[in-house]
Structures are given as C-alpha cells and as structure tokens.
C-alpha cells in the first residue's frame, strides 16, 4: 500500500530551508530539528499521518522533535514544487 502524505505547517528557519534545498538538489533524506513554536505556522510540508501525530504530540507537550523526511518525501515535495512552478508559468502567460 502506498504511503499517503498530508500537508502540515511548520515555520522553517533559514537554516532549515537551506538543508531542505540541499536535500532537494541531492535527492536525499534530511532531518530537521523543530521547536514547538514552529509547529502549525508558516511553510507547508507533506508529512505522513504518523509524522503529523508525532508533531502534534510533541508540540502539545511543549517539546521539539527531529523530523526526518525520507528520500521519497523529498522527491514528492520536489515534484509538487516543480508542478506549482510550471502552473505559475502557464497562468502567467495567459
């Protein structure tokens, strides 16, 4: 059975965005340290139901976590970003 990904908001720092960009380019997994105050704000990531549950549980406890994004998640995020970019180009030309 295929894994389902759901959007969830995490306010990424500049350093975390840099790590994510590096993972996009190299198509590798990445781990991000997330503080409780970052959760529910800002940037949308595609996470599994298990990851979302873990994020909400640790946020409710006022703790941070290490969020690991798999190589597959990075590839899916990358394809979503590329698709959005292409759609923006198409709509811009209309």
N, CA, C and O atoms as CSV, one atom per row, in Angstrom:
chain,resi,resn,atom,element,x,y,z
A,1,UNK,N,N,0.841,-1.193,0.000
A,1,UNK,CA,C,0.000,0.000,0.000
A,1,UNK,C,C,0.883,1.252,0.000
A,1,UNK,O,O,1.870,1.328,0.732
A,2,UNK,N,N,0.524,2.201,-0.805
A,2,UNK,CA,C,1.297,3.434,-0.933
A,2,UNK,C,C,1.093,4.331,0.289
A,2,UNK,O,O,0.010,4.372,0.873
A,3,UNK,N,N,2.134,5.031,0.653
A,3,UNK,CA,C,2.063,5.972,1.760
A,3,UNK,C,C,1.331,7.221,1.303
A,3,UNK,O,O,1.549,7.713,0.196
A,4,UNK,N,N,0.460,7.727,2.166
A,4,UNK,CA,C,-0.283,8.946,1.867
A,4,UNK,C,C,0.357,10.101,2.622
A,4,UNK,O,O,0.699,9.972,3.798
A,5,UNK,N,N,0.515,11.220,1.946
A,5,UNK,CA,C,1.112,12.406,2.552
A,5,UNK,C,C,0.051,13.500,2.672
A,5,UNK,O,O,-0.794,13.671,1.794
A,6,UNK,N,N,0.122,14.234,3.785
A,6,UNK,CA,C,-0.839,15.295,4.072
A,6,UNK,C,C,-0.079,16.582,4.368
A,6,UNK,O,O,0.994,16.537,4.969
A,7,UNK,N,N,-0.612,17.717,3.960
A,7,UNK,CA,C,0.069,18.984,4.257
A,7,UNK,C,C,-0.026,19.326,5.740
A,7,UNK,O,O,-1.070,19.146,6.367
A,8,UNK,N,N,1.062,19.813,6.279
A,8,UNK,CA,C,1.094,20.288,7.662
A,8,UNK,C,C,2.057,21.467,7.706
A,8,UNK,O,O,3.058,21.486,6.990
A,9,UNK,N,N,1.754,22.442,8.543
A,9,UNK,CA,C,2.548,23.673,8.575
A,9,UNK,C,C,3.619,23.631,9.664
A,9,UNK,O,O,3.369,23.277,10.816
A,10,UNK,N,N,4.810,24.007,9.241
A,10,UNK,CA,C,5.940,24.174,10.149
A,10,UNK,C,C,6.713,25.393,9.661
A,10,UNK,O,O,7.115,25.455,8.499
A,11,UNK,N,N,6.918,26.353,10.541
A,11,UNK,CA,C,7.659,27.571,10.189
A,11,UNK,C,C,9.150,27.233,10.151
A,11,UNK,O,O,9.809,27.160,11.188
A,12,UNK,N,N,9.657,27.034,8.966
A,12,UNK,CA,C,11.057,26.663,8.809
A,12,UNK,C,C,11.974,27.872,8.958
A,12,UNK,O,O,11.661,28.966,8.489
A,13,UNK,N,N,13.107,27.658,9.616
A,13,UNK,CA,C,14.120,28.707,9.730
A,13,UNK,C,C,14.896,28.771,8.416
A,13,UNK,O,O,14.770,27.884,7.571
A,14,UNK,N,N,15.681,29.798,8.253
A,14,UNK,CA,C,16.503,29.914,7.044
A,14,UNK,C,C,17.454,28.725,6.932
A,14,UNK,O,O,17.657,28.196,5.839
A,15,UNK,N,N,18.032,28.306,8.045
A,15,UNK,CA,C,18.941,27.159,8.052
A,15,UNK,C,C,18.233,25.871,7.653
A,15,UNK,O,O,18.793,25.054,6.922
A,16,UNK,N,N,17.005,25.687,8.128
A,16,UNK,CA,C,16.232,24.501,7.769
A,16,UNK,C,C,15.856,24.523,6.293
A,16,UNK,O,O,15.866,23.485,5.631
A,17,UNK,N,N,15.523,25.703,5.778
A,17,UNK,CA,C,15.216,25.828,4.353
A,17,UNK,C,C,16.446,25.498,3.509
A,17,UNK,O,O,16.338,24.875,2.452
A,18,UNK,N,N,17.612,25.922,3.987
A,18,UNK,CA,C,18.853,25.636,3.284
A,18,UNK,C,C,19.108,24.123,3.251
A,18,UNK,O,O,19.500,23.579,2.218
A,19,UNK,N,N,18.885,23.445,4.388
A,19,UNK,CA,C,19.052,21.996,4.450
A,19,UNK,C,C,18.060,21.295,3.512
A,19,UNK,O,O,18.403,20.323,2.838
A,20,UNK,N,N,16.834,21.805,3.485
A,20,UNK,CA,C,15.799,21.222,2.627
A,20,UNK,C,C,16.153,21.410,1.154
A,20,UNK,O,O,15.994,20.489,0.353
A,21,UNK,N,N,16.630,22.599,0.799
A,21,UNK,CA,C,17.068,22.865,-0.583
A,21,UNK,C,C,18.189,21.914,-0.991
A,21,UNK,O,O,18.194,21.372,-2.096
A,22,UNK,N,N,19.138,21.724,-0.075
A,22,UNK,CA,C,20.261,20.826,-0.341
A,22,UNK,C,C,19.753,19.397,-0.573
A,22,UNK,O,O,20.246,18.698,-1.457
A,23,UNK,N,N,18.775,18.971,0.218
A,23,UNK,CA,C,18.181,17.642,0.051
A,23,UNK,C,C,17.435,17.546,-1.283
A,23,UNK,O,O,17.473,16.504,-1.938
A,24,UNK,N,N,16.753,18.635,-1.694
A,24,UNK,CA,C,16.061,18.659,-2.992
A,24,UNK,C,C,17.051,18.419,-4.120
A,24,UNK,O,O,16.817,17.599,-5.007
A,25,UNK,N,N,18.155,19.143,-4.074
A,25,UNK,CA,C,19.148,19.070,-5.148
A,25,UNK,C,C,19.810,17.692,-5.185
A,25,UNK,O,O,19.982,17.108,-6.255
A,26,UNK,N,N,20.180,17.178,-4.012
A,26,UNK,CA,C,20.883,15.894,-3.963
A,26,UNK,C,C,19.937,14.694,-3.929
A,26,UNK,O,O,20.370,13.546,-4.028
A,27,UNK,N,N,18.620,14.979,-3.785
A,27,UNK,CA,C,17.595,13.924,-3.726
A,27,UNK,C,C,17.889,12.921,-2.618
A,27,UNK,O,O,17.853,11.709,-2.828
A,28,UNK,N,N,18.184,13.458,-1.428
A,28,UNK,CA,C,18.499,12.615,-0.274
A,28,UNK,C,C,17.573,12.947,0.895
A,28,UNK,O,O,16.921,13.992,0.915
A,29,UNK,N,N,17.530,12.043,1.858
A,29,UNK,CA,C,16.744,12.255,3.069
A,29,UNK,C,C,17.367,13.384,3.886
A,29,UNK,O,O,18.535,13.728,3.707
A,30,UNK,N,N,16.563,13.956,4.787
A,30,UNK,CA,C,17.052,15.046,5.625
A,30,UNK,C,C,16.343,14.987,6.977
A,30,UNK,O,O,15.194,14.557,7.069
A,31,UNK,N,N,17.040,15.422,8.013
A,31,UNK,CA,C,16.454,15.509,9.355
A,31,UNK,C,C,16.467,16.971,9.784
A,31,UNK,O,O,17.489,17.650,9.677
A,32,UNK,N,N,15.330,17.448,10.268
A,32,UNK,CA,C,15.196,18.837,10.705
A,32,UNK,C,C,14.813,18.868,12.179
A,32,UNK,O,O,13.864,18.198,12.586
A,33,UNK,N,N,15.540,19.636,12.978
A,33,UNK,CA,C,15.179,19.839,14.376
A,33,UNK,C,C,14.112,20.921,14.415
A,33,UNK,O,O,14.324,22.032,13.932
A,34,UNK,N,N,12.960,20.588,14.996
A,34,UNK,CA,C,11.821,21.509,15.003
A,34,UNK,C,C,11.455,21.851,16.447
A,34,UNK,O,O,11.257,20.965,17.279
A,35,UNK,N,N,11.370,23.148,16.725
A,35,UNK,CA,C,10.957,23.618,18.051
A,35,UNK,C,C,9.439,23.700,18.116
A,35,UNK,O,O,8.793,23.862,17.080
A,36,UNK,N,N,8.855,23.591,19.301
A,36,UNK,CA,C,7.390,23.609,19.414
A,36,UNK,C,C,6.747,24.873,18.856
A,36,UNK,O,O,5.638,24.816,18.325
A,37,UNK,N,N,7.421,26.006,18.968
A,37,UNK,CA,C,6.832,27.263,18.481
A,37,UNK,C,C,6.817,27.359,16.952
A,37,UNK,O,O,6.181,28.259,16.403
A,38,UNK,N,N,7.496,26.458,16.265
A,38,UNK,CA,C,7.498,26.439,14.796
A,38,UNK,C,C,6.288,25.682,14.237
A,38,UNK,O,O,5.929,25.851,13.071
A,39,UNK,N,N,5.677,24.866,15.059
A,39,UNK,CA,C,4.635,23.943,14.601
A,39,UNK,C,C,3.301,24.669,14.408
A,39,UNK,O,O,2.861,25.442,15.259
A,40,UNK,N,N,2.677,24.395,13.266
A,40,UNK,CA,C,1.368,24.964,12.949
A,40,UNK,C,C,1.423,26.310,12.251
A,40,UNK,O,O,0.385,26.919,11.993
A,41,UNK,N,N,2.624,26.780,11.945
A,41,UNK,CA,C,2.796,28.093,11.310
A,41,UNK,C,C,3.628,27.962,10.043
A,41,UNK,O,O,4.371,26.996,9.867
A,42,UNK,N,N,3.493,28.936,9.174
A,42,UNK,CA,C,4.426,29.090,8.062
A,42,UNK,C,C,4.329,28.131,6.909
A,42,UNK,O,O,3.293,28.026,6.252
A,43,UNK,N,N,5.427,27.423,6.665
A,43,UNK,CA,C,5.610,26.624,5.457
A,43,UNK,C,C,4.858,25.293,5.527
A,43,UNK,O,O,4.729,24.691,6.593
A,44,UNK,N,N,4.367,24.851,4.373
A,44,UNK,CA,C,3.665,23.573,4.302
A,44,UNK,C,C,4.607,22.477,3.850
A,44,UNK,O,O,5.291,22.598,2.834
A,45,UNK,N,N,4.628,21.399,4.629
A,45,UNK,CA,C,5.375,20.206,4.262
A,45,UNK,C,C,4.391,19.066,4.094
A,45,UNK,O,O,3.324,19.069,4.707
A,46,UNK,N,N,4.737,18.104,3.277
A,46,UNK,CA,C,3.903,16.916,3.120
A,46,UNK,C,C,4.439,15.844,4.058
A,46,UNK,O,O,5.559,15.360,3.895
A,47,UNK,N,N,3.616,15.479,5.049
A,47,UNK,CA,C,4.024,14.528,6.068
A,47,UNK,C,C,3.091,13.327,6.096
A,47,UNK,O,O,1.953,13.403,5.632
A,48,UNK,N,N,3.574,12.229,6.639
A,48,UNK,CA,C,2.730,11.054,6.818
A,48,UNK,C,C,1.831,11.285,8.035
A,48,UNK,O,O,2.085,12.175,8.847
A,49,UNK,N,N,0.782,10.477,8.149
A,49,UNK,CA,C,-0.117,10.582,9.307
A,49,UNK,C,C,0.653,10.334,10.598
A,49,UNK,O,O,0.391,10.984,11.611
A,50,UNK,N,N,1.590,9.410,10.571
A,50,UNK,CA,C,2.410,9.111,11.750
A,50,UNK,C,C,3.259,10.319,12.134
A,50,UNK,O,O,3.359,10.657,13.314
A,51,UNK,N,N,3.866,10.964,11.153
A,51,UNK,CA,C,4.678,12.153,11.423
A,51,UNK,C,C,3.825,13.281,11.995
A,51,UNK,O,O,4.238,13.956,12.938
A,52,UNK,N,N,2.634,13.487,11.427
A,52,UNK,CA,C,1.744,14.549,11.914
A,52,UNK,C,C,1.350,14.269,13.359
A,52,UNK,O,O,1.325,15.179,14.188
A,53,UNK,N,N,1.047,13.030,13.655
A,53,UNK,CA,C,0.700,12.641,15.022
A,53,UNK,C,C,1.864,12.912,15.971
A,53,UNK,O,O,1.664,13.436,17.067
A,54,UNK,N,N,3.066,12.560,15.558
A,54,UNK,CA,C,4.268,12.787,16.361
A,54,UNK,C,C,4.494,14.287,16.582
A,54,UNK,O,O,4.827,14.714,17.688
A,55,UNK,N,N,4.314,15.071,15.534
A,55,UNK,CA,C,4.499,16.526,15.623
A,55,UNK,C,C,3.500,17.129,16.614
A,55,UNK,O,O,3.877,17.925,17.474
A,56,UNK,N,N,2.236,16.750,16.491
A,56,UNK,CA,C,1.199,17.298,17.373
A,56,UNK,C,C,1.410,16.866,18.823
A,56,UNK,O,O,1.206,17.652,19.747
A,57,UNK,N,N,1.812,15.633,19.011
A,57,UNK,CA,C,2.042,15.100,20.364
A,57,UNK,C,C,3.185,15.840,21.060
A,57,UNK,O,O,3.055,16.234,22.219
A,58,UNK,N,N,4.291,16.029,20.362
A,58,UNK,CA,C,5.429,16.710,20.969
A,58,UNK,C,C,5.143,18.201,21.167
A,58,UNK,O,O,5.605,18.794,22.142
A,59,UNK,N,N,4.386,18.807,20.251
A,59,UNK,CA,C,4.029,20.227,20.395
A,59,UNK,C,C,3.134,20.417,21.610
A,59,UNK,O,O,3.303,21.375,22.365
A,60,UNK,N,N,2.179,19.504,21.804
A,60,UNK,CA,C,1.278,19.594,22.961
A,60,UNK,C,C,2.043,19.471,24.268
A,60,UNK,O,O,1.646,20.046,25.281
A,61,UNK,N,N,3.142,18.720,24.246
A,61,UNK,CA,C,3.981,18.554,25.432
A,61,UNK,C,C,4.989,19.693,25.575
A,61,UNK,O,O,5.757,19.733,26.536
A,62,UNK,N,N,4.980,20.621,24.609
A,62,UNK,CA,C,5.903,21.753,24.648
A,62,UNK,C,C,7.336,21.364,24.329
A,62,UNK,O,O,8.280,22.043,24.735
A,63,UNK,N,N,7.491,20.267,23.600
A,63,UNK,CA,C,8.826,19.781,23.252
A,63,UNK,C,C,9.058,19.901,21.754
A,63,UNK,O,O,8.114,20.020,20.973
A,64,UNK,N,N,10.315,19.867,21.371
A,64,UNK,CA,C,10.684,19.845,19.970
A,64,UNK,C,C,10.898,18.417,19.514
A,64,UNK,O,O,10.750,17.477,20.295
A,65,UNK,N,N,11.247,18.258,18.253
A,65,UNK,CA,C,11.496,16.926,17.726
A,65,UNK,C,C,12.428,16.991,16.544
A,65,UNK,O,O,12.662,18.053,15.967
A,66,UNK,N,N,12.960,15.829,16.193
A,66,UNK,CA,C,13.736,15.719,14.971
A,66,UNK,C,C,12.813,15.105,13.928
A,66,UNK,O,O,12.413,13.947,14.045
A,67,UNK,N,N,12.482,15.877,12.924
A,67,UNK,CA,C,11.581,15.447,11.864
A,67,UNK,C,C,12.421,14.923,10.705
A,67,UNK,O,O,13.186,15.663,10.087
A,68,UNK,N,N,12.266,13.642,10.426
A,68,UNK,CA,C,13.042,13.017,9.351
A,68,UNK,C,C,12.178,12.898,8.104
A,68,UNK,O,O,11.119,12.271,8.122
A,69,UNK,N,N,12.645,13.506,7.030
A,69,UNK,CA,C,11.965,13.423,5.742
A,69,UNK,C,C,12.742,12.440,4.876
A,69,UNK,O,O,13.932,12.621,4.620
A,70,UNK,N,N,12.050,11.399,4.430
A,70,UNK,CA,C,12.685,10.349,3.635
A,70,UNK,C,C,13.032,10.845,2.235
A,70,UNK,O,O,12.573,11.898,1.792
A,71,UNK,N,N,13.849,10.061,1.562
A,71,UNK,CA,C,14.205,10.359,0.175
A,71,UNK,C,C,12.937,10.435,-0.686
A,71,UNK,O,O,12.828,11.294,-1.561
A,72,UNK,N,N,11.985,9.536,-0.435
A,72,UNK,CA,C,10.723,9.536,-1.178
A,72,UNK,C,C,9.944,10.819,-0.916
A,72,UNK,O,O,9.404,11.416,-1.848
A,73,UNK,N,N,9.880,11.249,0.349
A,73,UNK,CA,C,9.183,12.502,0.674
A,73,UNK,C,C,9.826,13.685,-0.029
A,73,UNK,O,O,9.130,14.560,-0.544
A,74,UNK,N,N,11.137,13.714,-0.050
A,74,UNK,CA,C,11.856,14.804,-0.723
A,74,UNK,C,C,11.507,14.797,-2.211
A,74,UNK,O,O,11.273,15.856,-2.794
A,75,UNK,N,N,11.469,13.619,-2.829
A,75,UNK,CA,C,11.140,13.532,-4.248
A,75,UNK,C,C,9.709,13.996,-4.515
A,75,UNK,O,O,9.450,14.663,-5.517
A,76,UNK,N,N,8.776,13.647,-3.623
A,76,UNK,CA,C,7.383,14.081,-3.779
A,76,UNK,C,C,7.274,15.589,-3.592
A,76,UNK,O,O,6.613,16.265,-4.381
A,77,UNK,N,N,7.917,16.122,-2.554
A,77,UNK,CA,C,7.911,17.576,-2.336
A,77,UNK,C,C,8.490,18.299,-3.550
A,77,UNK,O,O,7.975,19.326,-3.992
A,78,UNK,N,N,9.567,17.736,-4.068
A,78,UNK,CA,C,10.220,18.344,-5.235
A,78,UNK,C,C,9.283,18.361,-6.440
A,78,UNK,O,O,9.208,19.366,-7.148
A,79,UNK,N,N,8.572,17.264,-6.679
A,79,UNK,CA,C,7.657,17.214,-7.819
A,79,UNK,C,C,6.490,18.184,-7.633
A,79,UNK,O,O,6.018,18.775,-8.604
A,80,UNK,N,N,6.022,18.351,-6.399
A,80,UNK,CA,C,4.946,19.309,-6.125
A,80,UNK,C,C,5.427,20.735,-6.400
A,80,UNK,O,O,4.723,21.529,-7.025
A,81,UNK,N,N,6.617,21.042,-5.932
A,81,UNK,CA,C,7.185,22.387,-6.150
A,81,UNK,C,C,7.364,22.644,-7.647
A,81,UNK,O,O,7.022,23.720,-8.138
A,82,UNK,N,N,7.897,21.664,-8.369
A,82,UNK,CA,C,8.108,21.836,-9.814
A,82,UNK,C,C,6.779,22.007,-10.546
A,82,UNK,O,O,6.675,22.832,-11.454
A,83,UNK,N,N,5.766,21.238,-10.159
A,83,UNK,CA,C,4.444,21.348,-10.774
A,83,UNK,C,C,3.847,22.726,-10.528
A,83,UNK,O,O,3.316,23.352,-11.445
A,84,UNK,N,N,3.937,23.198,-9.282
A,84,UNK,CA,C,3.415,24.538,-8.960
A,84,UNK,C,C,4.132,25.620,-9.766
A,84,UNK,O,O,3.508,26.563,-10.254
A,85,UNK,N,N,5.439,25.471,-9.897
A,85,UNK,CA,C,6.221,26.427,-10.666
A,85,UNK,C,C,5.762,26.457,-12.124
A,85,UNK,O,O,5.579,27.527,-12.704
A,86,UNK,N,N,5.580,25.277,-12.707
A,86,UNK,CA,C,5.139,25.203,-14.101
A,86,UNK,C,C,3.739,25.780,-14.279
A,86,UNK,O,O,3.467,26.467,-15.263
A,87,UNK,N,N,2.852,25.501,-13.324
A,87,UNK,CA,C,1.499,26.065,-13.410
A,87,UNK,C,C,1.527,27.587,-13.328
A,87,UNK,O,O,0.768,28.267,-14.019
A,88,UNK,N,N,2.406,28.118,-12.479
A,88,UNK,CA,C,2.539,29.579,-12.379
A,88,UNK,C,C,3.000,30.165,-13.708
A,88,UNK,O,O,2.516,31.216,-14.130
A,89,UNK,N,N,3.934,29.485,-14.367
A,89,UNK,CA,C,4.402,29.963,-15.667
A,89,UNK,C,C,3.290,29.948,-16.706
A,89,UNK,O,O,3.151,30.887,-17.491
A,90,UNK,N,N,2.503,28.885,-16.708
A,90,UNK,CA,C,1.397,28.762,-17.655
A,90,UNK,C,C,0.370,29.847,-17.414
A,90,UNK,O,O,-0.063,30.518,-18.351
A,91,UNK,N,N,-0.029,30.025,-16.142
A,91,UNK,CA,C,-1.045,31.042,-15.833
A,91,UNK,C,C,-0.543,32.444,-16.109
A,91,UNK,O,O,-1.316,33.322,-16.494
A,92,UNK,N,N,0.740,32.656,-15.916
A,92,UNK,CA,C,1.319,33.979,-16.150
A,92,UNK,C,C,1.231,34.346,-17.630
A,92,UNK,O,O,1.032,35.512,-17.971
A,93,UNK,N,N,1.378,33.359,-18.504
A,93,UNK,CA,C,1.338,33.614,-19.945
A,93,UNK,C,C,-0.057,33.779,-20.505
A,93,UNK,O,O,-0.218,34.201,-21.650
A,94,UNK,N,N,-1.082,33.452,-19.709
A,94,UNK,CA,C,-2.474,33.572,-20.207
A,94,UNK,C,C,-2.974,34.986,-20.186
A,94,UNK,O,O,-4.115,35.243,-20.571
